[in-house]
Amino acid sequence: KTDLEVIRQALEMCRSVSGAYPSADIYTDGGISCGVSGPVTLANVPEDPKPSASCPAYVYLWTDETTYSLSACLETDGSTYTVNSP
């Protein structure tokens, strides 16, 4: 949950800087970028400690410039934990 909060904060910085959440591939060289030519708001994305086929690493779903969801499986019980744009 802490890792997702760190990523969420980077996404919020993107919105603050560019006016929108990144629409597609937010991961750039291990960091989070605010778009193709946008600034990097998180240099090192936390790695999922136990990714698996049934529980993939972080999933970022962009709906529009003001809406996204970010989710991952919890390692304690395998349930999905999701954070959404405010």
Summary of the structure (lengths in Angstrom):
residues: 86
radius of gyration: 12.5
end to end distance: 16.5
largest distance: 38.4
contacts: 220
relative contact order: 0.22
helix: 20%
strand: 30%
